[in-house]
Amino acid sequence: MNGTSFSADIRYWLRQGNTINLLLFWNVVVFLVLGIVYLTGKIAPSTGFISLFLSDNLSLHSNVLAFLKKPWGLLTYMFTHFDILHIFFNMLNLYWFGNIFRSFLGNQRVLPLYLLGGIAGGAAYLLVYNLAFGGLNVPMIGASASVMAILIACATKLPNYEIGLLFIGSIRLKWLAIIVIILDLVSLTQGNIGGIVAHMGGALFGFVYIQFLNNGTDLGHPLIWLFNKPTRATVRRRRNFKPKKSPLKVVKPSPEENKQLRLDQLLDKINDNGIESLSPEERAWLKKMSQE
């Protein structure tokens, strides 16, 4: 395999402006780094403390005093995995449901929901362990609460949207969400109470997020500034801008340039806010353009 080509492919994949790709990338990078550090500790036992140090500092600690010493765990835990099956299923679900969410509600809302869903799950975890278990300290890692927030947000916004599942066939999102929640609740008897509580915290936030959004309030709006990058249309305008040689000379764009500019603007609008943000007239124009 050509290493240069592979790295170029990765750079191209990350530059597409898809936040789901970035979330997948950083989750996998953290997993690989932790795995390499762990294996190094097995080969050279004198370095084993590094793995323990990273695990301790990246996890969310349930005891409130331990949490206050490492509060950043409320963010880092949702990017941290040690078990390959854990990260595989989390990333698979993030890819599926994250891209559905992104397509309908926009790229700008992906990271805010991921972070806020993870924080809601972590807060529920802290609350239950400190109220019901006397502050027992059980570290937690994983993106499950964030992924649950995205899944339930999709099911709440698009309850009748159908997806195809292997061995099952087509199923509507609302039924899939109900099945996932029931399976989580049933598994309470098998342990991992904290993990299930975090899942439910993330799921509840995903549901509440959409309810507020339907009423005109975006709970993730304060975080959307993270996505304030020049759009394709803006970059194109900047690249093609030339100072006028004479104030009397007016250069009008050609019809083809006008079409391309409008297309760029609509594609940026879909990327940022989702396809539902388009007006009927804009949808009709895009449909007409696709048929030309």
N, C-alpha and C positions, 0 to 999 in steps of 0.2 A: 504493500500500500504506500502510495506517495504521501509522505508526512506533510509536505507543503500543501498539497491539495486538500488533505484532511483538515488542516488548520484553517485553510481558506474557506472550506465548507462550513466549519463551525462559526467563523466570523460572519459569514453571509447569513447563516441561520439566526444568529443573535441580533443582527442589524435589521431584521425585517420589521422590528417594532412590535413584535408579539410578546406581551409580558408573560404569557404562559411559558414560552420558550425560555425566558430568563429565569423564571421560578424553577423550571425543571433543571436547567443548567446548574444553578447554585445549590440546589438540593443534592444533585449528583456529585458535584465537586466536593461539598462538605463530607458526603458519605465516603468518597474515595480517599480523601485526605485522612479521615479518621481510621479507615481500614488500613491504609499504609502505615500510619503511626502505630496502630495496634500490632500489625505483623512485625514491624521493626522492634517493638517491645518484646515480642516472643523470641525473636532471633538474638537480640541484644538486651537481656533482662535489665541492664543498668539504665535503659531508656524507657522502661515500662511506666515510669511515673508520668511521662508526657501524656500518654493515653488517658490515664486517670485524671490528670489535671484538666484536659480538654473536656472530658465527659462531665466532670463536676461543674465546669464553668459554662458549658453550653446547655445544660439541662435546666428545667424549671423545677425549683425545690418547693415542695408543698408546705413545709414548715415556714411560718411567716418570718421568723427571725433569720432562718437560712436564706429565705427569699430576699430579705432586705439587704443582706450582704452581697447578693448577686442578682439584682433586679433585672439586669439585661437578659436573664434567662427567659423572661416573658416574651421576648422576641426571638432569641436564638434557638429556643427549643423547637420551634416550628420549621426549622431548616435542618434539623439534626436527626439522623437515623444511623443505627448500627447494624440492624438485621436486614439482609437483602430482600426478603419477602415483604418486610414492612415498607421499605422504600419503593419496591416494585409496584405494589398495589396502590399506595398513595399517589405515586406519580402517574400511574395508568388512569386513575380516577381524575386526577388533576388535569391531565391531557384531554380526556373525554369531556368532562363537564365544564372545565375552564374555557375550552374553545366554544362550547355552546353559549356560555354566559357572555364571552367576549363578542361573539357574532351578533347577539341581540341587544346587549346593553353597553357595549363599547370597551375598548382596551383600557381607557383611563380608569375604569372602575375595578379592574381585576386585582391589582396590588392592594388598594385600600380594603377590599372585601377579604382578601387572603389574610392580611395583617390583623384587621379588626375581628375577623372570625377566630383567628388563633388566639388573640388576646382575650376574647370572650370565653373561649374554651379554657384557657389558662386561669382566668379569674374564677370560673366555676370550680375548677380543680382546687385552687387555693381555698376557696370558701368552704367546700365540703370537707376537705381534710382538716381544716382548723376548727370547724364547728362540730363535726361528727366523729373525728378520730383524734381529737386532742392534740393537733399539731404534729402528728406523725410525719416524719420527713421521708417522702418517697419521690425521688427525682423522676421527671417525665420528659420524654422527647417524642418528636414526630409531628408530621404535618396533618394528621387526621382531622383535628378540629377545624383547621383552615379549609381543608377539602370538603368537609361536611357542610361548612357554611356556603361554599360555592354550589354544592349539589342541591341543597335545600333551597337556595336562592333560585336556581334554575327551575326546580320543580314548582316553586311558588309562582314564579313569573310565567312559566310555560308548562302548566300541568298536563296538557294533552299532547305535548311534543313527544314523538315516538323515536326510540333508539333501538337498534338491533343488538341483541346480546347472544353470544355463542351458546348453543344448546337450548336457548330459551326462545329466541326469536324477538319480534318487536314487542316493546312494552312502553307504556306511557310513563313519563317522568314522575307523575304523582304516585303511581303504584310502586315504582322503584324506590322512591323516597320512603314511603310507608314501610316497605319490606326491610330496608336498611335500618330504620329506626327500631322496628320490632326485633330484628336480629340482635341489635346492640343491647336492647333492654333484656332480652332473654339471656344473653351472655353474662349478665351481671352475676348470675349464680356461679359462674366459672372463674371469678376473680377479675382482676384488672378494673376494679371499680373506678379508680381515678381516671383511667383512659376513657371509659364509657361516659363519665360525667363531663369530661372535656369535649367529647363528641357531641353530647347533647347541648352543651354551651355554644359550640360552634353552629350547630343546626338551628338553635333558637335565634341566634344572631342573624343567620341567613334569612330566616323567615321574617323577622322584624325589619331587616334591611329593605326587603322588597315591599313590605307594607308601607313603610315610610316613603320609599321611592315612588310608589303608585300615587301617594298623596302629595308629591312634589318636593319632598325633602330627601336629599342624598346624604346619608350619614357619613359617607366617605369623602365628602367634598373637601374638607380641610387637608386631605392627603393627596388630592388630585394634582396639586402643584408639582408633585414628583414627575409628572408626565409632560410638563411644559417644555416641549422641544419643538423646534421649527417643523412645520408640516411640509409635506412634499410640495404643495402649491407655493408655500412661502419660499422654500429653497429654490424652486424653479424660477420664481420671480426675481429673487436676489441674483441668481446666476445669470439670468438674461438681461438684467438691468444695465443700461448704458447711459451715461450722461448725455444730455442733448447738446449738440453743437450750437444750436441756435434756439433762442426762446420762441421764435416764430414757426419752428418746424415741429409739427405734431405727427408722431408715428403711431398709426392705429394698428392694433394686432389683426392678423388675418383671421378669417372664420375658423380655420383649423386650430389656430392658437387659442382662440376663445373656447372652442370645444374642449381642448386638452386642459385648459385652465379650470373650466367648470368640472370636468371629470376628476381632476386632482382634488378639487375642493370637496366634492361629494364623497370621494374615497376616504379623504381625511376625516370627514364627518362621520362616516360609518365606522372607521377605525377607532375614533375617539369616543363616540357616543352610541354606537350600535345602529343596526339597520332600521330599528324602530324610530330613530330620530329623523328619518327622511319624511318629507311631506309627500302626499300623493302625486304632486306634480314632479317632484324630484325622482320618485320611483319610476314614473312613466317615462321620464327623459332617459334614465339609465337603461330601462328596458329597450327603448328605441335605439339607443347607442349600441347595445349588445347585438341587435339584429342587423346593424349596418355592415 
